[in-house]
Amino acid sequence: MIERLLVANRGEIARRVFATCRALGVETVAVHSDADSSAPFVREADQAVRLPGNTPSETYLRIDLILDAARRTGADAVHPGYGFLAENADFAAAVTDAGLTWVGPPAKVIAAMGDKLAAKAMLADAGVPMLPSWTDPDEVTDFPVLVKASAGGGGRGMRIVRSAEELPEAVASARREAAAAFGDGTVFIERYVERGRHVEVQIFGDTHGTVAALGVRECSIQRRHQKIIEEAPGVVGAELRERLHAAAVAAGRAVDYVSAGTVEFLLAPTGEFFFLEMNTRLQVEHPVTELTTPVELDLVRLQLLVAEGDPLPEHSQHPAARGYAVEVRLCAEDPAQGWRPATGTMHRFDVPGVDREFGWLQRAGLRLDSGVVAGSEVGVHYDSLLAKVIAVAPTRSEAVRALAGALARAELHGVATNRDLLVRVLRSPEFAAAEIDTGFLDRHPEVFAPLLPAEQVPVTALAAALAAAAHRRATAPVLSGLPSGWRNVPAVPQVTRFSGPDGEIEVRYRLDRTGGLAEWSAEHDTDERRAADHAGVTEGRAEQPAVELVEATADRVVLDVDGVRRAFRVHRVLSTVFVDGPDGAASLTELPRLPLPTAEVAAGSLLAPLPGAVSRVHVQVGQRVAAGEPLLTLEAMKLEHPVLAPADGVVAELPVPAGGQVRTGDVLAVVTTEEDPR
């Protein structure tokens, strides 16, 4: 019997495993980096051991330190979670050799499936359908193809290539990213199927020879080949479902699979499907499988039971589908800025209507599996996943609607997220009709727009200004009962300036003797507005609506806008104001009335959006570049991020060499244009 379990991972998956352990009476041990010392998973563990350092190679990838932590805490079992060492055969073997129980498949199975090239050859012999693939780029003649990392997964080291000219750089880039993420830069090339869907089968094996298929998941909505929306039991017919189950079980039996695993397939528009890979661990998207079974199914519990030598329970081997579940991955990133990772403090993290965290729901409802809480710090050292939000309902359409509504109303303050994109995808007609494939986001650029329309930003800024005024009056040491800005004789309006999501906004307003809104106006200085002013275009500019003030406190403002009452929730942290309204959310920074002088940044400067390292510099000072041409590559949050020339011009400065570390706001390059010669 497992009595004390160490989870060799962090964040959401560590909390997920701990939740099951608490239900079973198993004691828990966390390991953590310095950056994670105050993280929720560390606080929830019965014991925790510091791994000195911050980067994965210093901490969560150190087998010796993790085994030492198990020895020091008296842990008798290790769960690897997902990511880091979860699919590392050497780690599994080291845990077993240390006399500990390994919660996962045997090391030999991990090794066999970890080499994707060898796995394809082995499973092809077992009758699992395969796509043609190559290891030598010179042998590739038909395009498009997909470059893939042989080790690891999660979309890292993966590139779509549509011409022979693009292939060498794609292979080199994939090798670098795979080496950084998995310590193995081996890649191979596979035929790319246009309009293909990504479907997968959850399998489970025990030490008594049973391998069972527990259901199909649809995972086609992806960014950078990483899943962001998953569903179960999936939009596949009964006959196709049976064929997928059979192929997945055949793959599991071919390697004597034990514990939880996933066999992933590419489903072509013709109805054919092809093996992609076998993930020898628990998947991020496992909750949608758990929530669509009529009898409570806890995959972590099954992992622990099987690791103790128990057979897979009969009721778990053939679970019938119940209802429909949809999961989104809420990530700290800005989709509109090339999926740029975001960092900072999560000042508020509130998803309304959550029925349970990390557990099964008996009926329709909402589940939250989160690695963060209000006050959590989101750093640069690990991937951008914050939480998974999962809705289960009798039908797909009901689950999708409930999930979109909860996300839209969530208060996510302090760190940019992909929430708006997720809501737009869930509410799109194509997604509702299940017209989905792995290229969905490429074909639907409209989902990258923020939920809050640009024309609603001025009213949102007005709400922020009125909340600030209400706060000042409520905390005023004298005459707090007078309206903000009150004068015996009406004079000039009050002015508040914000830096908004798309430029500066200046709000002017005046309150009457009763505290009502006597007048208001706003100027939203967007790029489009400046371009129109420069061109002398004034027609088509929207008139500002008639607004009446119904209620204003420091955290809630109600406005009557053109006869429609709208409520805004306001949360202020120092000079930043987070406003959640009926049309969407905005983060506004109130600008000082008398700003202090700051260092001048040269025109054409490209600034680092987050801390990281410059992995490569592609150009030289004095070189002429075209708009969109890569200047350098910034590596952060385990991914490569190209820095592109904003316009045609000449490279004037490259202050950071390859290998150099940068902080947020550091100058990466300066590109001068003909309009701004230097």
Secondary structure, DSSP 8 states (H G I E B T S, - for coil): ---EEEE---HHHHHHHHHHHHHHT-EEEEEE-STTTT-HHHHHSSEEEE-SSSSTTTTTT-HHHHHHHHHHHT--EEE--SSTTTT-HHHHHHHHHTT-EE-SS-HHHHHHHHSHHHHHHHHHHTT--B--EES-GGG--SS-EEEEESS--TTTT-EEE-SGGGHHHHHHHHHHHHHHHHS---EEEEE--TT-EEEEEEEEE-TTS-EEEEEEEEEEEEETTEEEEEEES-S--HHHHHHHHHHHHHHHHHTT--EEEEEEEEE-TTS-EEEEEEE-S--TTHHHHHTT-SS---HHHHHHHHHTT----HHHHS----SEEEEEEEESEEGGGTSEE--EE--EEE-TT--EESS--SSSEEEEEES--TT-EE-SSS--EEEEEEEEESSHHHHHHHHHHHHHH-EEESS--SHHHHHHHHTSHHHHTT---TTHHHH-GGGGS-SS-GGGHHHHHHHHHHHHHHHHHHT-SS-TTS-TT--SS--S-EEEEEEETTEEEEEEEEE-TTS-EEEEEEEEE-HHHHHHHHHT--TT------EEEEEE-SSEEEEEETTEEEEEEEEEETTEEEEEETTEEEEEEE--SS--------TTEEE-SSSEEEEEE---TT-EE-TT-EEEEEEETTEEEEEE-SSSEEEEE--S-TT-EE-TT-EEEEEE-TTS--
